[in-house]
Amino acid sequence: MNNKQIIFTLLLSTTLFALQGQTLDDARSWYLEGRYADALPLFRKAYADDSTNPALNQWLGVSLLKTGRIVEAEQYLTFAEEKKIPEATLYLGELFSKLYRFDDTEKAYEKYQKAQRRNKEALAKLDLFREETAQLQKRVLRTEEVVIIDSLVLPKRDFLQAYYLSRSSGTLQPINEFFTGTPAGNETLHINELGDKMYYSRESNATGQDLFTMDKLIDRFGNERKLPETINDPGDQAFPYVLSDGLTLYFASTGHASLGGYDLYVTRYNLSTDSYLTPNQLNMPFNSPFNDYLMVIDEEKGIGWFASDRFQHVDSVCVYTFIPNTVVTLLEDDNLILMSNRARISSIADTWKKGIDYNPLREKARQKTISLQEAAGDFDFVINDDVTYHTFSDFRNNNARSIFSQALGLEKQWQKLRDDLSEKREQYANGNKSETIRSSILSMEKEIYTLARDIERLKREARNEESRAHYSLN
């Protein structure tokens, strides 16, 4: 098919749309404006009546690709590419890139470059596509070493069934089950262990969803606060989860330069500045060009979960169970195919260490609860000379209990940091006197000092709050 035939096909398709109705003209306009989600249903309807139209196959394929239905898009783009539609070749290259098929990506780009060698505008567009692919390849080469012990494919509406949290990790539930009148969806909210703080997402403006938090009052949640703009980027933020320290927040976002759809991010509340740090995007394999969301780490079990719709049917999602790393370690291999397979999680068995039986951990992950000890001796918290608390149920003031819980969370970090510091000091004493080790030691010493100061301040605040409540009730 020559260029004149291609132009004729496109004009014929546009004429066909005009004959079918104004709404299909709208679909074409939305496509050109990048409003692929709006155009997609109309393109599907038109395709049902004219499945052999090359331009329609291209428009439908691109709309599917841009709305995250990457696997489904391939057949339509392939058909249009075989009918000599140059743009279909370009977008096939992008599709192959998102599937980590980088050799096929470059072949498609070279084909497009040859067909458009005299079109400066098209070649400039190709450069942008190649840059995006190069960035994705860099991310693949920074894939994290993580052991994934299980995976379970579920309908999206039921995916929380794979998350068996310990009581210390709080509870998860669908937003529309908590807030009546909320549109049906698979977004979730998280309530902490004490049941006095909740994190959730909701529509807050015309551009997407933002994250909010509320506190437990006497018999209901209230005092709604929107999390800061460092977290609530343009786009959608959803699926929040906060570690038992009360400070570390995981969430999913379509903003923050995501790879495509939802990506997973982590941030931490800074007590000294009363603000959140700039979120960090998690490495592959946690993130991908598909939707990745609801990262949960159960510190009591030593288990983590996250969900992804990569390579799944449109109504399904895969929940992966993994062993959280105490220190981020990247895979090191020059084999791009091997790294791509690990990034896409082509096989969870490839992540396992030789000679280790993961069945006990797998069974532990599937336990619905692990009871915490409620007996005296959980902790010793002196309120005054006559009163010492041993359990959270001893507290009479909700705010004091929440503040003390934050202090205990920081103590976990403090102890972990002390252990890491001891290890670094031992390395230094055994001859590893590199600048990296020396800087790490100095940084850890400073952070330990800051944590100790924050822990003492929080305990003092909790003691003062509880003392006022204690004496007011006596």
N, C-alpha and C positions, 0 to 999 in steps of 0.2 A: 504494500500500500504506500503510494507516494504522498508527498505533503498535500497536494490538492485533494486527494482522496480523504486524507485525515481531516482537513478543514471541512470538506463536504459532510463527513460523518458527524463532526461536532455540530455543524449547522443543522443537520437533519435531526440530531438528538434534541437540540434546543427547540426546534419546530415541533417535535413530538411532545415535548414538555408543554409548550404553549397550547397544543391541541388538547392535552389531558387536563389542563386547568391551571389557574393562577398559582395555586399552592406549590406546584412543582417549579414554577418560575421563582418563587420565593426560596425553594430549596437550593436552586442553583446560585441565587444571590447570597444565601447564608453560607454556602460552600466557599464562595469567593471571599467572603468576609472572615472565614475561619470559624464559623459557627457550626461545627460538624455535628454536634449532638442534636441541634435543632433540625438539621437537614437529613440526618440518618433515617428516621422513620419514613419520610417521603421517598427517599431513594430506594428503600426496601420495597415499598409499595410499587414504585415504577418498575423495579427489576422483576417483580413477579409477572408483569405484563410483557416485558421485553428483555429477557435474560441474555440475549445475544448482542445487545448494543454495546460496542467497545467503550464509548465515553461514559455510559452509565455504569459499567463495571468499574471503570477507573474512579468515578466519583464515589461510588459505594465503597470500594476498597479503601480509598484514602480516608473517608469518614469513619470507617471501622478502625483503621490504624490509629487515627488521631483521638479516638475515644477509648483506646485501650484494648480493643478486640483484635489483637495483633494476629493471632493464629487464624482467626476467621477471615481476616482481610486478604490472606495470601491468594486464595483461589480467584478472587475478582481481579486483583492486580495482575496476576499471571495471565489471565484471559486477555485483559486489555493490552498487556505488553506483547503478547503473541500477535495481536492485531495492529502492532506497530504504533501504539500511542506512547510517545517519548516520556511523558510525565509519569506514566505507569512504571516505566523502567526505573526512574529516579526514586519513586516511593517504594518500589520493591527493594531497592538498595537499603533504604531506611528500615524497612521491615526486617530484612535479613540481619541488619545490625542489631536490632532489638531482640532478635533471636540468637545473638552471639555467633552468627554464621558470617564471620568477617571476610572469608575468602569469597563467598557469594556476593557479599556487599560490594567489594571492590570490582568484581566482574560486572555487576550492574552499573556501577558508577562509570567504569571505562566505556561501557556500551553507550550510556547516555552522553558521555563526553564526545564520543566519536560522532554520534548523531547530531549533536548541537555544537560542533566545533566552530561554527561561524556566528554563533549566537552569544554575544558577550553577557547579556542578562542571564541566560540560562547557565552559563559557565560560572558566573558569580554565585548563583543559587546553589550550584553543585559544590562550590567551595565551602559553603555553610554546612551542607549536609556532611561533607567529609570531615569537617571540624567536629561536628557532633559525634560522629563515629569514632574519631580519634580520642575524644574525651571519654567515651564509653569504654574503649579498649584500655585506657589508663585505669579506669575504675576496676575493670576485670583483673588487671595485673596487681591491684591492691585488695584482692579478695582475702577475707579474714579466715584464719585457721579455726574452725569451730566443729565440734562433734555433734552431729544431728542424730539422735537415737530413735526417732519415730516420726511418722507423718500420717495424717488422717485427712481424707477428702470428705467434706461435708457440704450440704446445702448452705448457702450463705446465711440464711435465716437461722440456722442451727449451729453455727460454728463455735459458739461459746461452750458447747457440750464437750469440747476437747480441752478446756481450761479447768483443771482441778486444783484450785488454789488452797494453800494452807490458810488457817484463820489469820495468821499474822500478816498475810498479804492482802487482806481485805476482801471485798466482793466485787464482782462484775455483773452487770445486767444490761439488757437492751434499754436504750433511752426511752423508747415508746411504751415500755411497760412501767416506767417510773413516772414520766410526765404524760398524763392523759392528754389526748388531742394531738400528740406529736405524730407527724407523718411516719408511716411504716418504713423501716429501713434496718440496716444491720449495725448502725452506730451504737456505741456502748458508753456506759458511765462507770466510774470507779469510786467506791466508798472505802475509806481506810479501815484499818483493824478496829479502831475505837468506835467507828460509826459516827464520827463527829465532823467529818470533812468529805466533800464530794467533788469530783472533777467530771466535766461533761462538755459536750459541744452543742451549739445551736446556731441557727441563722441569726446573724447580727447586723447584716447589711446586704446590699444588693449583689455583692461579689462572692459571697461564700459563707462558710461556717467558721466560728471562732471558739476558743476554749474559755470556759468559765469555771468558777469554783463557788461553793456555798458551804456554810457552816451549819452544824446542827444546833438549833435553838432548843427550847424546852421540849416541844413535841413535833417539830417540823424543821425542815431545812430553810434557811434564809440568808440574808446578808450576801446576796449575789455580787460577785466581783469578776470582771473580765480580766484575763491574764494579759500581760503587757504586749506591746507591739513586737518586741524581740521574738515572741512566740507566734503571735497571730499575724502572720504574713498574709499578703493578698492571696486568695485562693481558699481552700478548705483545710481546716485543722480539726482533727477528730481522734477518737480512740485513745484517750489519755490513760496513763497508768503511773502511779507514784510508788516508789519503793518504800519499804517500811521505815526508812530514815526520815520520811516526810519531806524530803528535799529534792530527790532525784526524780525528774519527770520524763517519761517516754511518751511520745505522741506521733501521730501520722499527719502528713501535710502534703497537699498538692503544690504548695509554694516552696519557698526556700531552695529554689533551683533543683527540684526533684527530677529524678531520671525519667519519670513518666507516671501519671496517676499518683497514688499515695506513696510516699517514702517514709521511712522511720527515722526519727530524730530523738536526741536526748539532750536535756539541759538540767541545770541544777540551781536551786535557789540559794542565793548568797545572803546569809544572815547579816553580814556586816554592812552591806549596801541596800538590803531590803529589796532585792531585784533578782531577776533570773539572768543567767549567763547566756551568751549567744548560743543557740542550739547547734549541736554537731550532727551531721548526717552520718548514719551508720554505714559501715562498709558492706560490700557484697560478701556473703550471699544474702544478708538480711534485706538488702534493697535490690531492686531490679527495675527494668522498664515497665513492669506491670504494677498492680496495686499491692503494696505491702503494708500491713497495719497490725495494731494491737500487740506490741511487744510487752510481754509480762515476764518478770523474773521473780520467782518464788525463792527467796533467800533461805527459808527454812528447809525446803526440799532440795535446794541446789539444782533447780530445774528452770528452764525458760521455755516460752512459747512465742511464736509469731505466726501471723496468717498471711497468705499470699494467693492471688488468683493466677499466678504465672502458669501458662500452659493448661489452664483449667477451662471447663465448660463455663459459659457466661453466668450460670446460676450456682456455681460451685466454688469452693475455696479449699485450699490445703493448709492445715495447721501443722507446723513443724515443731517438734519437741527437741530441745538442744541443751547442752551442758554449758552454762555461762562461763566465760573466761574471766579470770581475775585480772589478767593483763592482756591487752589486745596484741595478738601476734598475727602477722600477715604470712600467707603462703609465699614460698619462694620457688618459682619454677619458670623457666623461659619458654616452656611449651604453652602456646596460647590456647590450643585446643583443650589441654588438660585444665588450664586455669578457667576457661570458659565453662567447662563441665562442672567444675566446683562452684563457680559463681551462680550458675543456673540451677544447681542442686539436681543434676541429672541422675545421681544415685546417692542416697544417704549412706549406703554401705561404704562408699569411697571415703567418707569422713572418719570412719572408725579406726581406732588404733589396734594393731595386731595383738592378739592374745587377751583382749579385754572383753569380758562378758557384760553387756549393757542391759541384760534382762532385768536385774534387780532395780536399776534406775528407771527402766521403762515401767515396771510395775509401781514403783514409788510415784512416778509422775501421774499415774492413773488413779491413785488413791484420792478420794473425794475430800478428805480432811485429815489433818494431823493435829491432834489436840495439843494445846500448850498447857504447861503445868499451871494450875490455878492455886496450888498450895503456897503457904508462906515460904518465902525464900526466893521468889522470882527476882526480887530486888530489895534493897534496904534504902528507903528514902526518908531521912529524918525531917519531920515538919517542925518539931520543937523538942524540948527536953522530955516531954511526956508522950509524944506521938511519933510513931514511925510506921510508914506504909510499906507493904510488901507486895501488893497486887494493884492493878489498875482499878479494880472495883472499890478500893478504899477511898478513892478520890470523891469529894463531894462537889467540886467545881469542874465543869467540863473544860473550861479554858486552861485551868491548871493541869488537868490530865493531858490535854493536847500538847502543851508546852513541854511537859516532862517527857512525853513520847518522842518529841523532836530531840530532846537531850539524849535519850537512849539511842536514837538513830545515829546521832553524831558520835556517840561512844563506840558504836560498831565500826564506824569509819576510822576513828582515832586508833582503835586497837589494830585494825587491819593495816593502817599506815605505819604503826610502830613495828609490826612484824616485817613489813616490806623494808623499812629503814634498817632493821637489824640485818636483813639479808644483804642490802647494799653495803653496809659497813663491813660485813664479813668479806665481801668481794674486794673491797678496797684494802682491807688488812692482808688479804692473800695475794696482793700484787697488782690488782687491776686498778690502777690509779689514773684512769682516763678522765678527760675533762667531762665526759658524759656522766660517769659515775659520781664524780665530785659535785657536779651541778645538781644531780638528782638528790644527793644526800642533803645539800643545803636547802633545796626546795622543800623536801620532805620535813626537815627540821622546822622550817618556817610554818608549814601547813599544820604540823602537829601542835605547835604553840598556839596558832590561831584557833584550831578546833578546841583545844583545852580551855581557852578563854571563853569561847562561845558556849561550851557545855556548862561551865560554871555559871555563866550569866543566865542561861535558860533555867537551870535548876533553881537559881535564886528567884527568878520571876515566878516559877511554878510554886515555890515554897511560899512566897508572899501572897499569891493569889489564893492558895489553899488555906493559908492561915486566916485570911479575912473571912473566907467561907466557913471555916471550922468554928471560929469564935462567934460569928453571927448566928450560927445554928445552935450554939450551946448557951 
